[in-house]
Amino acid sequence: MGFYMDIDTGGTFTDGFVRGDGRTELVKVDTTPHDLTLCFMECIEEAARRFGFDDASDLLNQMNTLRLSTTIGTNTLIQGNGPKLGLLVTKGKGENVYSPVGSVNPAVNFLVPEDMIIGINEEMSESGESMREPESVEVLAAVKNLLERGARRILVSLARSPLNPAHEEKCRELVFEDYPAHYLGSVPLLLSSEVSTELDDMCRTNAALIDAYIHQDMTHYLYKADDDVRNRRFRWPLLIVHATGGAARVAKTKAIDTCDSGPAAGLFGAAFLAKLYGIENVVTIDVGGTSTDIGLIAHGELSYAAERNMYGVPVKERVIETISFGGGGSSIAWIDKKGTLRVGPESAGAIPGPACYGLGGNKPAVTDAWVTLGYINPDYFLGGRRKLDREQAKKLIKEQIADPLKISVEEAAEAILAEMTRQSANSVKEFIRGKGLKEEDVVMFAFGGAGGLSCASLAKACGIPVIYSFPFGAQFCAFGSSCTDVLHTYSRVENLPLDSNSMEETIKRFNKATKAMANDAYFDMEGEGFSKENVSLMLEITIGTKDQIPSVIVRRNDITLNGENDLSNLAEVYRKETGQENTSGLLIHEIRLQASSHLTDPEFRAYPSAGENPEGALKDNRSIYHEGKFRDVPVYDQELLKSGNVVQGPAFIESASTTILVPLGSRYTVDKYLNGLTEER
């Protein structure tokens, strides 16, 4: 049958979810921020050892699919360590990077310095007709200027380029043909129209700036990872998970596609499990080392956003909707100038990590609070592979939190967790209510390495009645990656009128565009090993007025328009969704074709009930501080719990990669798939 492996590289740990030989193995290694290909290969090597292979090459040679989700692009944005960018825009329009008059594009001076933006003379009409071509002398002089100012990437983003990219392409031709190759050197010249087809000049430019900013690190890492596994006998392309949905090989991945791909993969996994359980409404809580990511499945469907805010920079891109904030196991606790306890957004990361890691961390983190309270066994962290220093954790919490607040160390540790819960609860409730749901109408799926310790207090604060947790919770995003299809997206801006007078021409141009995109899709899919018969096509048609306010997306499986009825149906959908009776002047702005091919899904075996008594899984008892007092509580081995077992809180469910807190007044029931349900007694 072969093997299937999915890897998720996070800010603190790199996780693997591996299927083959009739079983599943979960892998967790430290992330190596200085070179992410190291932890990528370490994860594969550990998987090979788990399955009894002498060398990772032997496992890779028998592997059918290898998928990767990564935070490298996100990390580059957060750390602000991307290359210096230069930007060419349309003179007289783009010097403020196409933001509305009187406003400032937040990308200016964050992604590109103001003095690295140069306008050139050119003009494209609203219909995509060239009115004035860019001139060689001006383009070359602008590029020379940017290079002399230190540009390491140059982006060309001209007004209305999605309607006709000829002027952007002309700029590239002029530079490549006439500029001295030794002077341009290794500085890439990128075009906004090749990154985004968004007509809004600001949002398209922003997407292209982000892509250019993270392109260097992403390209180096992903191509090196692809080369590394190919050199070790992997026979297929490495697939990269996209935040927009699905996965594709490295050569078909834009840098911006990788941003937040880990959280997106987690939501794919949650959607798979929600369908398995027949649950309509789920809020997902992914608590990792560096951040907490929140997602939502409403009425059985993943929630998509038409645009997203990427660290203050607005981008129009249809992605799976998640919200994130800096609250995870490595988030640092501190006292502000007013004497108020805060948690995050600063993180200790993987190195030096929380104080209890013993790697030089000199500020208390959330994990230090868990260790101080006894929630984490310092001798069994990562299954005992790393010993934690409880005394160092207590020392820093005492000095930096407890003493300033004049409370005990244990009270300070509980206060740290309460503050993290407060921050998370506000975001969760706002997200749920924003989708027209009530907290009592949803269940919580908790995952991430720290999800099991955070979820009970968070669910209680939000009024969510049921929590699902999973034996693979610490590797959940890697599991979610295993639920993704191979997916390619193609798009064209056409601006085709929907009125009956233009019907024949609109249908002709529409079908010509979709046929061309379908041919590209079949060709690309064949390159990844999928025949035409195994490829599914779906269209997303964006309809709106000339100014695109409002616009509506219509989805259909038939990629051709077959007559006047099809056009009328598109107009009717617009009328129903917007409430606007007058549909004159409607245009088909953009046609997006999605080509997908389904890979194998993970399988869940149903086990018969072994009864409620969990004593066979009891490991030991541990002294903890919980809800204001010291208590002795039982600790159960997650791998030994059976279907039907019930654990009464307070108690802990412990595995090599995560710990689940069952609080006082709650119970944890193991279901037939060996997943856990926590609810109040």
LUMVEXZA-73581 format. One line per 4 residues: for each residue y, z, x of C-alpha. Coordinates in Angstrom, 3 decimals. Last residue first. Layout:
// residues N
Y Z X ~ ...
This chain:
// residues 681
16.268 34.849 -20.931 ~ 18.975 32.622 -19.461 ~ 17.840 29.263 -18.151 ~ 16.448 27.795 -14.936
14.142 24.791 -15.224 ~ 12.099 23.822 -12.145 ~ 10.353 20.621 -11.066 ~ 6.585 20.705 -10.595
6.147 17.528 -12.720 ~ 4.471 19.583 -15.479 ~ 7.334 22.080 -15.531 ~ 7.870 25.177 -13.380
9.912 27.744 -15.317 ~ 12.703 29.808 -13.739 ~ 14.035 32.794 -15.668 ~ 17.484 34.314 -16.036
18.932 37.811 -16.603 ~ 19.504 38.551 -12.919 ~ 19.818 35.325 -11.001 ~ 17.114 32.830 -9.988
18.451 31.673 -6.620 ~ 16.916 28.505 -5.200 ~ 16.464 28.096 -1.431 ~ 16.333 24.818 0.489
14.687 22.842 3.289 ~ 11.536 24.729 4.289 ~ 11.039 26.056 0.789 ~ 12.061 29.205 -1.073
12.263 30.162 -4.742 ~ 14.232 33.400 -4.893 ~ 14.215 36.219 -7.418 ~ 16.479 38.151 -9.788
15.181 36.823 -12.002 ~ 11.846 36.214 -13.714 ~ 9.608 33.461 -12.329 ~ 7.466 31.491 -14.795
4.498 29.362 -13.716 ~ 3.593 26.520 -16.102 ~ 2.846 23.958 -13.407 ~ 2.028 25.754 -10.189
4.145 27.399 -7.477 ~ 2.609 27.144 -4.008 ~ 5.076 24.632 -2.530 ~ 8.032 26.648 -3.797
6.940 29.782 -1.940 ~ 8.208 32.746 -3.953 ~ 10.544 35.560 -2.859 ~ 10.576 38.809 -4.826
13.704 40.990 -5.057 ~ 14.692 44.356 -3.606 ~ 18.226 45.163 -4.750 ~ 21.576 46.229 -3.282
24.455 46.341 -5.755 ~ 27.499 44.455 -7.038 ~ 25.983 41.357 -8.599 ~ 23.438 40.768 -5.851
23.133 42.339 -2.397 ~ 19.703 41.482 -1.049 ~ 16.574 43.231 0.204 ~ 13.648 40.841 0.351
10.147 40.922 -1.093 ~ 7.330 38.737 0.191 ~ 5.630 35.373 -0.156 ~ 4.575 35.302 -3.833
3.060 31.898 -4.732 ~ -0.220 33.230 -6.154 ~ 1.774 35.796 -8.120 ~ 3.380 33.109 -10.324
1.730 34.170 -13.635 ~ 2.800 31.756 -16.398 ~ -0.385 29.716 -16.697 ~ -1.886 26.899 -14.635
-0.467 24.186 -16.895 ~ -1.833 20.690 -16.320 ~ -0.038 18.525 -13.733 ~ 1.892 15.309 -14.446
2.200 13.018 -11.408 ~ 5.627 11.596 -10.703 ~ 5.840 8.142 -9.131 ~ 8.748 6.776 -7.110
9.850 3.323 -8.260 ~ 8.825 0.125 -6.460 ~ 11.552 -2.443 -5.823 ~ 13.460 -4.376 -8.460
15.406 -7.487 -7.588 ~ 19.042 -7.889 -8.458 ~ 21.674 -10.606 -8.712 ~ 25.028 -9.571 -10.115
27.508 -12.284 -11.053 ~ 31.175 -11.466 -11.462 ~ 33.520 -13.824 -13.298 ~ 37.213 -12.959 -13.188
40.265 -13.658 -15.282 ~ 38.790 -15.196 -18.421 ~ 42.103 -15.621 -20.182 ~ 43.575 -14.619 -23.533
46.825 -16.312 -24.542 ~ 46.210 -15.886 -28.245 ~ 44.073 -12.864 -29.080 ~ 46.383 -11.305 -31.661
44.374 -8.619 -33.439 ~ 44.685 -6.041 -30.666 ~ 42.384 -3.061 -31.214 ~ 41.473 -3.094 -27.522
37.685 -2.877 -27.732 ~ 37.278 -4.776 -30.997 ~ 39.712 -7.592 -30.156 ~ 38.279 -8.063 -26.665
34.754 -8.257 -28.063 ~ 35.973 -10.825 -30.601 ~ 37.557 -12.970 -27.874 ~ 34.256 -13.073 -26.006
32.410 -13.938 -29.220 ~ 34.807 -16.809 -29.886 ~ 34.083 -18.260 -26.450 ~ 30.342 -18.046 -27.066
30.731 -19.610 -30.501 ~ 32.688 -22.542 -29.043 ~ 29.753 -23.704 -26.948 ~ 26.972 -22.911 -24.532
28.575 -20.650 -21.949 ~ 26.148 -20.081 -19.076 ~ 25.025 -16.942 -17.218 ~ 22.994 -15.552 -20.120
22.445 -11.869 -19.298 ~ 25.805 -10.767 -20.658 ~ 28.382 -8.102 -19.825 ~ 31.954 -8.148 -21.137
34.673 -6.336 -19.176 ~ 37.982 -5.775 -20.970 ~ 41.556 -5.980 -19.703 ~ 44.684 -4.320 -21.096
47.036 -5.275 -19.597 ~ 45.845 -8.135 -17.381 ~ 49.396 -9.577 -16.981 ~ 48.242 -13.000 -18.170
46.163 -11.506 -20.949 ~ 42.699 -10.118 -20.511 ~ 39.005 -10.844 -20.093 ~ 36.805 -9.769 -17.177
33.328 -11.268 -17.398 ~ 30.416 -9.332 -15.908 ~ 27.350 -11.535 -15.624 ~ 23.714 -10.612 -15.044
20.974 -12.268 -13.009 ~ 17.436 -11.038 -12.358 ~ 15.504 -12.125 -9.254 ~ 11.707 -12.015 -9.049
11.152 -15.645 -10.111 ~ 13.654 -16.839 -7.503 ~ 11.493 -15.400 -4.736 ~ 12.474 -12.219 -2.920
12.055 -11.743 0.860 ~ 15.539 -10.717 1.924 ~ 16.547 -14.248 2.888 ~ 15.218 -15.409 -0.486
17.709 -13.035 -2.073 ~ 20.564 -14.689 -0.206 ~ 19.538 -18.192 -1.308 ~ 18.951 -17.111 -4.911
22.367 -15.452 -5.004 ~ 24.199 -18.429 -3.505 ~ 22.591 -20.704 -6.108 ~ 23.575 -18.250 -8.846
27.176 -18.219 -7.593 ~ 27.353 -22.019 -7.706 ~ 25.845 -22.117 -11.201 ~ 28.260 -19.425 -12.384
31.286 -21.375 -11.147 ~ 30.172 -24.711 -12.626 ~ 29.380 -22.985 -15.905 ~ 32.877 -21.519 -16.138
34.598 -24.757 -15.112 ~ 32.790 -26.791 -17.785 ~ 33.139 -24.120 -20.469 ~ 36.876 -23.812 -19.805
37.397 -27.591 -19.783 ~ 35.649 -28.030 -23.140 ~ 37.367 -25.087 -24.801 ~ 40.931 -25.794 -23.704
42.343 -26.443 -27.184 ~ 40.045 -23.771 -28.653 ~ 41.807 -20.938 -26.815 ~ 39.923 -18.869 -24.218
41.966 -19.962 -21.200 ~ 40.255 -19.804 -17.767 ~ 41.908 -17.622 -15.112 ~ 39.210 -18.447 -12.484
38.860 -15.538 -10.051 ~ 35.349 -15.653 -8.626 ~ 32.820 -12.936 -7.907 ~ 29.436 -12.459 -6.296
27.454 -9.217 -6.291 ~ 24.148 -8.679 -4.527 ~ 21.619 -5.995 -5.469 ~ 18.300 -4.795 -4.069
17.325 -2.152 -6.566 ~ 17.874 1.581 -6.181 ~ 15.416 4.355 -7.086 ~ 14.407 5.101 -3.472
18.085 5.743 -2.710 ~ 17.948 8.536 -5.246 ~ 15.200 10.223 -3.199 ~ 17.471 10.009 -0.135
20.227 11.500 -2.282 ~ 17.807 14.239 -3.355 ~ 16.697 15.303 0.120 ~ 17.704 18.955 -0.287
16.554 18.800 -3.909 ~ 13.069 17.519 -2.998 ~ 11.318 20.442 -4.700 ~ 13.696 19.872 -7.634
16.164 21.819 -9.723 ~ 16.974 21.454 -13.408 ~ 19.560 23.813 -14.886 ~ 19.883 24.645 -18.584
22.614 26.328 -20.675 ~ 25.894 24.932 -19.267 ~ 28.688 27.385 -20.122 ~ 30.833 26.348 -17.170
30.923 29.699 -15.360 ~ 27.216 30.210 -16.107 ~ 26.343 26.764 -14.758 ~ 28.329 27.481 -11.589
26.730 30.886 -11.045 ~ 23.263 29.369 -11.382 ~ 23.984 26.187 -9.412 ~ 25.197 27.511 -6.077
22.049 28.720 -4.313 ~ 19.888 25.810 -5.457 ~ 22.589 23.258 -4.673 ~ 22.871 24.284 -1.020
20.624 21.623 0.526 ~ 21.711 19.082 -2.070 ~ 20.559 19.302 -5.648 ~ 21.367 20.678 -9.068
20.768 18.654 -12.238 ~ 22.742 20.388 -14.980 ~ 22.133 19.950 -18.684 ~ 24.775 18.722 -21.090
25.801 19.428 -24.687 ~ 26.816 23.064 -24.021 ~ 29.571 21.820 -21.693 ~ 31.097 19.645 -24.400
31.340 15.879 -24.131 ~ 34.205 13.422 -24.647 ~ 33.941 11.937 -21.163 ~ 37.018 13.812 -19.918
35.447 17.008 -21.209 ~ 32.610 16.701 -18.706 ~ 34.898 15.913 -15.748 ~ 37.350 18.719 -16.550
34.516 21.221 -16.909 ~ 32.976 20.207 -13.570 ~ 36.252 20.263 -11.632 ~ 37.245 23.722 -12.878
33.745 25.032 -12.267 ~ 33.690 23.867 -8.628 ~ 36.853 25.722 -7.633 ~ 35.756 28.894 -9.432
32.269 28.713 -7.927 ~ 33.698 28.472 -4.392 ~ 35.906 31.468 -5.140 ~ 32.943 33.455 -6.464
30.905 32.629 -3.354 ~ 33.654 33.920 -1.066 ~ 34.105 37.005 -3.272 ~ 30.385 37.762 -2.987
30.704 37.701 0.818 ~ 33.798 39.931 0.658 ~ 31.973 42.427 -1.561 ~ 29.114 42.474 0.942
31.488 43.031 3.871 ~ 33.194 45.865 2.026 ~ 36.759 45.614 0.706 ~ 40.232 46.103 2.198
41.278 42.452 1.647 ~ 42.344 42.037 5.304 ~ 39.219 43.991 6.408 ~ 36.762 42.012 4.270
37.946 38.468 5.083 ~ 38.607 37.790 8.793 ~ 37.096 40.799 10.566 ~ 34.332 41.656 8.105
33.367 38.036 7.423 ~ 33.325 37.411 11.174 ~ 31.050 40.373 11.898 ~ 28.719 39.723 8.954
28.027 36.165 10.139 ~ 27.518 37.348 13.724 ~ 25.064 39.992 12.494 ~ 23.107 37.423 10.473
22.481 35.146 13.445 ~ 20.370 32.274 12.131 ~ 17.132 30.999 13.639 ~ 16.571 27.247 13.404
13.169 25.580 13.043 ~ 12.037 28.425 10.796 ~ 11.425 26.249 7.751 ~ 14.922 24.805 7.931
16.213 28.401 7.862 ~ 13.224 30.754 7.870 ~ 14.238 33.556 10.267 ~ 17.742 33.972 8.829
16.263 34.290 5.301 ~ 19.024 32.961 3.050 ~ 20.156 34.962 0.007 ~ 20.365 38.140 2.099
23.992 38.842 1.198 ~ 25.139 38.211 4.782 ~ 23.122 34.985 4.999 ~ 24.684 33.641 1.810
28.172 34.620 3.003 ~ 27.591 32.987 6.397 ~ 26.532 29.833 4.552 ~ 29.931 29.829 2.831
31.719 29.789 6.180 ~ 33.228 32.460 8.428 ~ 35.340 31.199 11.353 ~ 34.436 31.363 15.046
31.685 28.745 15.193 ~ 30.375 28.717 18.757 ~ 26.853 27.400 18.258 ~ 25.288 30.620 16.976
24.356 29.016 13.658 ~ 25.449 32.225 11.893 ~ 29.103 31.368 12.555 ~ 28.876 28.275 10.352
28.673 24.886 12.073 ~ 29.700 24.136 15.655 ~ 28.692 21.396 15.105 ~ 27.105 20.491 11.775
30.410 20.691 9.917 ~ 32.658 23.753 10.268 ~ 34.566 22.544 7.235 ~ 38.210 22.734 6.237
38.602 22.174 2.482 ~ 37.673 24.930 2.176 ~ 37.372 28.382 0.564 ~ 40.479 30.475 -0.087
41.058 34.224 -0.438 ~ 44.636 35.161 -1.303 ~ 46.776 37.300 1.025 ~ 49.954 35.356 0.286
49.850 33.694 3.717 ~ 46.341 32.388 3.039 ~ 43.070 34.193 3.761 ~ 40.142 32.074 4.938
36.628 30.917 4.059 ~ 35.365 27.795 5.845 ~ 33.217 25.181 4.152 ~ 29.900 24.757 6.016
27.697 25.367 2.981 ~ 29.829 23.128 0.808 ~ 33.243 22.921 -0.859 ~ 35.548 20.126 0.238
35.899 18.209 -3.003 ~ 34.222 15.230 -4.557 ~ 34.379 13.337 -7.822 ~ 31.874 10.695 -8.785
32.049 7.487 -10.807 ~ 29.639 4.719 -9.925 ~ 31.835 1.926 -8.653 ~ 33.883 -0.934 -10.061
36.604 -1.558 -7.486 ~ 40.338 -1.290 -7.886 ~ 41.535 0.779 -4.912 ~ 44.185 3.505 -4.908
44.724 5.290 -1.543 ~ 44.983 9.089 -1.723 ~ 41.697 9.823 -0.011 ~ 39.982 6.896 -1.723
41.206 6.922 -5.289 ~ 38.878 4.853 -7.397 ~ 39.121 1.991 -9.813 ~ 37.144 0.554 -12.698
35.024 3.725 -12.817 ~ 31.382 3.756 -13.856 ~ 29.533 6.544 -15.675 ~ 25.776 6.204 -15.653
24.307 5.765 -19.101 ~ 21.999 7.911 -21.237 ~ 24.726 9.110 -23.581 ~ 26.736 10.364 -20.591
25.293 10.611 -17.079 ~ 27.800 12.429 -14.913 ~ 28.549 12.998 -11.246 ~ 29.873 15.826 -9.075
29.886 15.855 -5.279 ~ 30.303 19.079 -3.294 ~ 31.308 18.830 0.358 ~ 30.470 19.577 3.987
27.037 21.186 4.099 ~ 25.774 19.785 0.847 ~ 26.175 20.733 -2.789 ~ 25.257 17.869 -5.121
25.927 18.892 -8.713 ~ 24.908 16.387 -11.380 ~ 26.057 16.628 -14.991 ~ 23.484 15.268 -17.416
23.715 13.967 -20.979 ~ 20.976 11.904 -22.670 ~ 17.762 13.586 -21.493 ~ 14.498 11.720 -22.139
12.734 13.494 -19.274 ~ 11.803 10.344 -17.341 ~ 15.114 8.734 -18.323 ~ 17.022 11.725 -16.949
14.855 11.514 -13.824 ~ 15.804 7.886 -13.099 ~ 19.456 8.578 -13.901 ~ 19.447 11.533 -11.493
18.007 9.364 -8.732 ~ 20.663 6.719 -9.311 ~ 23.235 9.523 -9.282 ~ 22.070 10.702 -5.882
22.388 7.163 -4.547 ~ 26.034 7.125 -5.625 ~ 26.622 10.437 -3.832 ~ 25.204 8.895 -0.636
27.115 5.606 -1.022 ~ 30.438 7.440 -0.882 ~ 31.952 4.728 1.322 ~ 29.275 2.163 2.231
30.736 -0.705 0.197 ~ 34.017 -0.402 2.138 ~ 32.288 -1.729 5.251 ~ 31.121 -4.858 3.482
27.347 -5.248 3.330 ~ 25.644 -8.647 3.223 ~ 24.840 -8.746 6.962 ~ 23.526 -5.180 6.776
20.951 -5.937 4.081 ~ 21.635 -5.037 0.478 ~ 21.354 -1.982 -1.778 ~ 22.081 -1.158 -5.388
25.270 0.110 -7.005 ~ 28.994 -0.108 -6.219 ~ 28.624 2.817 -3.812 ~ 26.290 0.600 -1.793
22.934 1.526 -0.212 ~ 22.185 -0.354 3.017 ~ 18.865 -2.164 3.424 ~ 17.274 -2.636 6.873
15.854 -6.164 6.911 ~ 12.066 -6.477 7.080 ~ 9.392 -6.502 9.820 ~ 9.889 -3.089 11.459
8.213 -3.411 14.861 ~ 10.195 -0.932 16.987 ~ 12.748 -3.491 18.128 ~ 13.390 -4.219 14.451
14.023 -0.505 13.894 ~ 16.589 -0.301 16.694 ~ 18.265 -3.607 15.818 ~ 18.960 -2.487 12.249
20.294 0.869 13.485 ~ 22.482 -0.968 16.015 ~ 23.760 -3.275 13.278 ~ 24.516 -0.290 11.062
26.251 1.828 13.695 ~ 28.392 -0.786 15.426 ~ 29.414 -2.454 12.174 ~ 30.269 0.832 10.489
32.337 2.120 13.387 ~ 34.314 -1.127 13.698 ~ 34.745 -1.802 9.976 ~ 36.209 1.589 9.042
39.880 0.579 9.226 ~ 39.281 -3.068 8.308 ~ 37.467 -2.135 5.098 ~ 40.117 0.447 4.261
42.837 -2.143 4.848 ~ 40.950 -4.720 2.740 ~ 40.639 -2.316 -0.172 ~ 44.317 -1.405 0.141
45.334 -5.061 0.254 ~ 43.380 -5.728 -2.945 ~ 44.939 -2.689 -4.618 ~ 48.463 -3.708 -3.631
48.099 -7.406 -4.467 ~ 46.675 -6.775 -7.940 ~ 44.573 -9.935 -8.343 ~ 41.377 -8.204 -7.134
39.013 -10.704 -5.506 ~ 38.219 -8.284 -2.685 ~ 36.912 -8.362 0.892 ~ 36.988 -12.075 1.700
40.355 -12.492 -0.048 ~ 41.813 -9.746 2.173 ~ 41.210 -11.807 5.319 ~ 40.231 -10.338 8.718
41.273 -11.224 12.280 ~ 39.079 -9.464 14.823 ~ 40.569 -8.221 18.127 ~ 38.009 -8.896 20.865
40.321 -10.922 23.092 ~ 43.357 -12.401 21.396 ~ 44.921 -13.026 24.805 ~ 41.790 -14.468 26.470
41.308 -16.784 23.478 ~ 44.799 -18.223 23.852 ~ 46.023 -18.890 20.299 ~ 45.995 -22.444 18.998
42.716 -23.004 17.192 ~ 41.661 -19.448 16.356 ~ 45.142 -18.332 15.358 ~ 45.960 -21.412 13.325
42.559 -21.376 11.608 ~ 42.979 -17.716 10.662 ~ 46.397 -18.346 9.162 ~ 45.063 -21.370 7.263
42.288 -19.224 5.761 ~ 44.910 -16.851 4.393 ~ 46.836 -19.812 3.010 ~ 43.745 -21.433 1.470
42.576 -18.281 -0.343 ~ 43.457 -19.691 -3.780 ~ 43.620 -17.515 -6.875 ~ 42.293 -14.589 -4.817
45.239 -15.107 -2.396 ~ 47.868 -14.227 -4.995 ~ 50.194 -12.653 -2.396 ~ 48.950 -12.757 1.196
46.744 -10.198 2.923 ~ 45.984 -11.102 6.548 ~ 44.438 -8.207 8.463 ~ 44.594 -7.729 12.217
42.329 -5.236 14.005 ~ 42.977 -3.589 17.391 ~ 46.771 -3.788 17.086 ~ 48.584 -2.346 20.118
52.232 -3.323 19.651 ~ 51.712 -6.371 21.874 ~ 48.917 -7.474 19.565 ~ 51.171 -7.180 16.527
53.930 -9.269 18.126 ~ 51.481 -11.945 19.249 ~ 50.114 -12.129 15.685 ~ 53.627 -12.520 14.292
54.514 -15.222 16.822 ~ 51.321 -17.103 16.003 ~ 52.042 -17.017 12.271 ~ 55.690 -18.068 12.671
54.969 -20.987 14.999 ~ 52.038 -22.240 12.919 ~ 53.804 -22.326 9.586 ~ 52.371 -20.769 6.429
52.073 -23.321 3.608 ~ 54.643 -23.483 0.834 ~ 53.969 -24.190 -2.852 ~ 50.162 -24.101 -2.707
48.819 -24.056 -6.265 ~ 46.869 -20.992 -7.396 ~ 48.076 -20.995 -11.008 ~ 50.594 -18.233 -10.396
51.965 -20.264 -7.498 ~ 51.235 -19.559 -3.816 ~ 54.105 -19.148 -1.377 ~ 54.436 -18.789 2.386
56.956 -17.294 4.834 ~ 55.531 -14.491 6.965 ~ 56.005 -10.733 6.592 ~ 55.031 -8.280 9.332
53.491 -4.821 8.873 ~ 52.770 -2.919 12.111 ~ 56.120 -1.062 12.031 ~ 55.049 0.710 8.837
51.915 2.023 10.502 ~ 48.649 0.936 8.823 ~ 45.965 3.182 7.347 ~ 47.939 6.365 6.703
51.396 5.063 7.666 ~ 51.393 2.763 4.618 ~ 48.205 3.312 2.591 ~ 50.147 5.603 0.256
51.953 2.536 -1.155 ~ 55.515 3.657 -1.762 ~ 57.357 3.343 -5.053 ~ 60.806 2.033 -5.972
59.663 -1.508 -6.679 ~ 55.939 -1.610 -7.390 ~ 53.626 -1.595 -4.347 ~ 52.982 -4.947 -2.669
52.471 -3.628 0.842 ~ 56.122 -2.461 1.058 ~ 56.655 -5.496 3.321 ~ 54.661 -7.540 0.829
57.145 -9.396 -1.289 ~ 59.979 -10.775 0.847 ~ 57.606 -12.264 3.375 ~ 53.998 -12.562 2.222
51.881 -10.162 4.268 ~ 50.429 -9.941 7.798 ~ 49.022 -6.534 8.750 ~ 48.232 -4.868 12.084
45.744 -2.041 12.337 ~ 45.266 0.689 14.948 ~ 41.586 1.585 15.027 ~ 39.996 4.330 12.891
40.169 8.005 13.834 ~ 41.705 9.409 10.663 ~ 39.079 12.145 10.392 ~ 38.684 11.779 6.638
38.775 7.972 6.724 ~ 36.270 7.756 9.588 ~ 34.032 10.283 7.833 ~ 33.981 8.212 4.636
32.970 5.130 6.591 ~ 30.175 7.000 8.385 ~ 28.911 8.718 5.243 ~ 25.623 6.834 5.060
22.952 5.584 2.710 ~ 19.969 3.912 4.340 ~ 16.991 2.026 2.932 ~ 13.705 1.115 4.624
11.150 -0.867 2.609 ~ 7.634 -2.162 3.310 ~ 6.758 0.129 6.222 ~ 3.488 -0.462 8.068
5.152 -1.604 11.299 ~ 7.699 1.188 10.949 ~ 4.948 3.820 10.950 ~ 3.353 2.443 14.123
6.749 2.077 15.785 ~ 7.503 5.748 15.092 ~ 4.759 6.691 17.555 ~ 1.575 8.748 17.499
1.323 8.490 13.715 ~ -0.031 11.494 11.794 ~ 1.948 11.124 8.570 ~ 4.240 14.063 9.358
4.677 12.820 12.938 ~ 5.887 9.432 11.686 ~ 8.360 11.147 9.356 ~ 9.754 13.114 12.308
10.195 9.857 14.239 ~ 11.964 8.232 11.271 ~ 14.404 11.151 10.978 ~ 14.952 11.156 14.736
15.758 7.424 14.496 ~ 18.587 7.986 12.003 ~ 19.634 11.160 13.845 ~ 20.176 9.076 16.997
21.718 6.095 15.195 ~ 24.492 8.409 14.042 ~ 25.972 8.658 17.541 ~ 28.690 11.271 18.152
28.150 12.765 14.684 ~ 24.471 13.632 15.326 ~ 23.218 14.801 11.920 ~ 20.607 17.538 12.213
17.168 16.690 10.853 ~ 15.550 16.938 7.405 ~ 12.361 15.217 6.269 ~ 10.502 15.301 2.954
7.022 13.783 2.745 ~ 5.476 12.112 -0.308 ~ 1.807 11.385 -0.894 ~ -0.777 8.677 -1.604
-0.741 7.170 1.894 ~ 2.928 6.366 1.439 ~ 6.282 7.697 0.327 ~ 9.073 9.018 2.559
12.313 10.749 1.550 ~ 14.466 11.421 4.629 ~ 17.526 13.574 5.104 ~ 20.252 13.643 7.757
22.130 16.936 7.936 ~ 25.729 18.101 8.420 ~ 28.058 15.246 7.421 ~ 25.328 13.414 5.562
23.047 10.545 6.575 ~ 20.681 9.663 3.740 ~ 17.395 7.992 4.657 ~ 14.912 6.259 2.341
11.400 5.378 3.435 ~ 8.664 3.347 1.746 ~ 5.211 3.037 3.308 ~ 2.354 0.573 2.922
0.000 0.000 0.000
